[in-house]
Amino acid sequence: MKRSTLLLTTLLLNLLVIAGCSSNKQPATDLPELEQTGPVWGDGVEAKEEYMDVVRVSPSQPTAMGEIYYSATPPEGTVVDNPAFAQGRISVTIFDRYGKKIPVIQSGGNYYIKGIKGQSYTLYFENISNTGYEVLATTDGVDSITGHEAHYNNAGYILFPGNTITVRGFRQTRDEYKPFVFHEKDSPYLSGANQGSAANIGVIGFALFELATPKMAKDAKPKAFPAQTNKFRLDK
């Protein structure tokens, strides 16, 4: 199944993240206020993109999925440096509006972070494998590309082996996106540019689809002596 899929250029190949709901997976409420809160949707930011055809190994079933819940009071647990998914092949990091990593807590088999109402955040994915993936990123149940309820059939971002991508927000047009922002269930966000429901406020997730693309060796890197074969000539 060929898909015309978004490929981020180096402008967007930087930082990425994920977020989620409350400790009992209920809609996020009572988030602490953000100091010097800006506009709910922030300012339009240029987001250049390209398109390419890719083929999923499994068109309708993700290879792996992940969810991170956000709330005012996440449960106690173990702080995880960089949660990894797809058998450890895809690493995920969440950064706040200042570029600082938001601690991720693992508790009861789920991941949580603390959300601050009105604060924007960024999702950063790193592919540490030799396999390409298509990444569908959602926040509060809304697809980051279409701005509508998330579905596996939607197109995603291409993450090549050894590369990283940054998803900074919802795409508004071909050239702009609006930042992801932590919201509560009664947020005007639901009546804004994107479509979702209060029941899904508080969870950020992603689906990973393995791509039927040529694989690269895990140790592929620039070589100082590319013609070296480790076979030595004996002078006569």
C-alpha angles and dihedrals in degrees: 000000000000117000131189098229136182117256115194116222123219089279088070100030096096126076136015144173152167138218143181154178139302126297091269093040094250122140111288114263138170096023115179114258120255116237113242092007113200129206114315092243099031122213125314112267127199114250116181118201144176133205132228139166117252135170123223117220087223111022099199106022121070118230088222140353135204138190132189120190125210129202142145092262113027116193123265116264145114119322109233118205097209119353111224127206138183090052092315095308099114120051120200129202130178120209128192125227090278094053093254118140113250111224114245118214122206114208131159092351093306134099125233140179134185113255125206113207111251095010116131121222140188133221120222124191127190124191108212094174136079092246129090121233139192110223122208108192123194136178125196088355093301123121111243092221106037099033089224134100109306121257133174090236092065120102119254143189122288117237112190123202112286093007135113134217133198123214107194101173150308117330111240100177136348089280105033143055135185119228123255110252132191108247141180128230093262093049120137083229088091092062093043132087095308133061123231142117134255090242091068099047109119104039131094118187147162141205121215121209119190112229127225092231131127112283125231127218111261091232094048107139139134113296125215091203106029094170094053111118100174088242112122126209115229113219115229 
